[in-house]
Amino acid sequence: MNFISVKGPELLDKYIGGSEAKVRELFERAMASKPSILFFDEFDSLVPKRGSSQSAVTDRVVNQFLCYLDGVEGREGVFVMAATARPDLVDVALLRPGRIDKAVFCDFPSDSDRQQILQVYLRKNQFKASGDMDAWVQQLATRTEGYTSADLKGLVQNAQLA
């Protein structure tokens, strides 16, 4: 399975029709290399609710996505996934059945998840602690409630620099 990853803003172009052409090229590339997964990160920046922007560019990009997601172009073997921290900003037409219709909520890691994440980053950075490492990781996990995996990685990297 081929995996094609795209950050939303990468497809936006300052020239008229440029963004839509990039969307078409991307779907054509995915179809040429199927089976494939097209993964869009920061999807909300690429396909915001139509009429919410000063520019008509994003409205045209949303329309281009709708054409490809409706299967007009025949996209068997091309699976589309998207990630966003702001699903409320994504145009609702893209989220109806048959388009991007499944949603998975990824919450902040639990205490035990944070412990496991910290252990991975500490091991990877060859971090040495004085005393009982497990107790230290448990205490750190408790004190980092609300941290994402990226936050924990940054914490370990900054600690290593100190």
C-alpha positions as CSV (number, residue, x, y, z in Angstrom):
1,M,0.0,0.0,0.0
2,N,1.4,3.4,-1.0
3,F,1.1,6.2,1.6
4,I,1.0,9.8,0.3
5,S,1.2,12.4,3.1
6,V,0.3,16.1,2.5
7,K,0.2,19.0,4.8
8,G,-2.9,21.1,4.0
9,P,-1.1,24.4,3.3
10,E,1.3,22.7,0.8
11,L,-1.5,22.5,-1.7
12,L,-2.5,26.2,-1.6
13,D,-1.1,28.3,-4.5
14,K,-1.2,32.0,-5.0
15,Y,-2.1,31.7,-8.7
16,I,-5.6,31.4,-9.9
17,G,-6.4,27.7,-10.5
18,G,-3.0,26.6,-9.0
19,S,-4.5,25.1,-5.9
20,E,-7.1,23.1,-7.7
21,A,-4.5,21.8,-10.2
22,K,-2.4,20.6,-7.2
23,V,-5.4,18.7,-5.8
24,R,-6.1,17.1,-9.2
25,E,-2.4,16.1,-9.6
26,L,-2.4,14.6,-6.1
27,F,-5.4,12.5,-6.7
28,E,-4.0,11.4,-10.1
29,R,-0.8,10.4,-8.5
30,A,-2.6,8.4,-5.9
31,M,-4.7,6.7,-8.6
32,A,-1.6,5.9,-10.6
33,S,0.0,4.2,-7.6
34,K,-3.0,2.4,-6.1
35,P,-3.7,0.9,-3.8
36,S,-2.8,4.0,-1.9
37,I,-3.7,6.1,1.1
38,L,-3.9,9.9,0.7
39,F,-3.4,11.5,4.1
40,F,-4.1,15.2,4.7
41,D,-2.7,16.8,7.8
42,E,-4.1,20.2,8.9
43,F,-7.2,19.5,6.8
44,D,-9.1,22.5,8.2
45,S,-6.6,24.9,6.6
46,L,-7.2,23.3,3.2
47,V,-10.9,22.9,3.1
48,P,-12.6,25.4,5.5
49,K,-16.3,26.0,5.4
50,R,-17.2,27.7,2.1
51,G,-17.9,31.4,2.4
52,S,-15.8,31.7,5.6
53,S,-12.8,33.2,3.9
54,Q,-12.1,36.5,2.1
55,S,-10.7,34.5,-0.8
56,A,-12.6,32.3,-3.2
57,V,-9.5,30.0,-3.5
58,T,-10.5,27.7,-0.6
59,D,-14.1,27.5,-1.9
60,R,-12.7,26.3,-5.2
61,V,-10.4,23.8,-3.5
62,V,-13.4,22.4,-1.5
63,N,-15.3,22.0,-4.7
64,Q,-12.4,20.2,-6.3
65,F,-12.2,17.8,-3.3
66,L,-15.9,17.2,-3.5
67,C,-15.6,16.1,-7.2
68,Y,-12.9,13.6,-6.4
69,L,-14.5,12.3,-3.2
70,D,-17.9,11.8,-4.9
71,G,-16.3,9.2,-7.1
72,V,-16.9,11.0,-10.3
73,E,-13.3,10.3,-11.2
74,G,-13.5,6.6,-10.0
75,R,-11.1,6.4,-7.1
76,E,-11.3,2.7,-6.2
77,G,-8.1,1.7,-4.4
78,V,-7.5,5.2,-3.2
79,F,-8.3,5.7,0.5
80,V,-8.5,9.3,1.8
81,M,-7.7,10.1,5.5
82,A,-7.5,13.5,7.1
83,A,-6.4,14.9,10.4
84,T,-7.4,18.2,12.1
85,A,-7.3,19.7,15.5
86,R,-10.3,21.8,14.4
87,P,-13.0,19.6,12.8
88,D,-15.5,22.4,13.4
89,L,-13.8,24.4,10.7
90,V,-13.9,21.7,7.9
91,D,-16.7,22.2,5.3
92,V,-19.5,19.9,6.3
93,A,-20.1,18.7,2.8
94,L,-16.8,16.8,3.0
95,L,-18.0,14.9,6.1
96,R,-21.2,13.3,4.7
97,P,-21.5,9.6,4.0
98,G,-19.4,8.4,1.1
99,R,-16.8,11.1,1.4
100,I,-14.8,11.5,4.6
101,D,-17.5,10.0,6.8
102,K,-15.7,8.2,9.7
103,A,-14.3,10.2,12.6
104,V,-11.9,9.0,15.2
105,F,-11.3,11.3,18.2
106,C,-7.8,11.1,19.6
107,D,-7.9,12.4,23.2
108,F,-4.9,13.4,25.3
109,P,-2.9,10.4,26.6
110,S,-3.9,8.9,29.9
111,D,-1.5,8.7,32.9
112,S,-0.4,5.2,31.9
113,D,-0.1,6.3,28.2
114,R,2.1,9.2,29.3
115,Q,4.3,6.8,31.3
116,Q,4.8,4.6,28.2
117,I,5.4,7.6,26.0
118,L,7.9,9.0,28.4
119,Q,9.7,5.7,28.7
120,V,10.1,5.5,24.9
121,Y,11.5,9.1,24.6
122,L,13.8,8.6,27.6
123,R,15.1,5.4,26.2
124,K,15.5,6.8,22.8
125,N,17.5,9.8,24.2
126,Q,19.5,7.6,26.5
127,F,18.4,9.6,29.5
128,K,19.8,8.5,32.8
129,A,18.0,9.4,36.1
130,S,19.4,9.2,39.6
131,G,17.4,6.8,41.7
132,D,14.4,4.7,40.7
133,M,13.7,5.4,37.0
134,D,10.2,3.8,37.1
135,A,9.1,5.9,40.1
136,W,10.5,9.0,38.5
137,V,8.6,8.3,35.2
138,Q,5.4,7.7,37.2
139,Q,5.7,11.0,39.0
140,L,6.5,12.8,35.8
141,A,3.5,11.3,34.0
142,T,1.3,12.4,36.9
143,R,2.6,16.0,36.7
144,T,2.1,16.2,32.9
145,E,-1.6,15.7,32.7
146,G,-2.9,17.4,29.5
147,Y,0.4,17.0,27.7
148,T,0.4,15.5,24.2
149,S,3.0,13.1,22.9
150,A,4.8,16.0,21.2
151,D,4.7,18.0,24.5
152,L,6.4,15.1,26.3
153,K,9.0,14.7,23.5
154,G,9.8,18.4,23.9
155,L,10.0,18.0,27.7
156,V,12.5,15.2,27.4
157,Q,14.6,16.9,24.8
158,N,14.7,20.1,26.8
159,A,15.6,18.2,30.0
160,Q,18.4,16.5,28.1
161,L,19.8,19.9,27.0
162,A,19.7,21.2,30.5
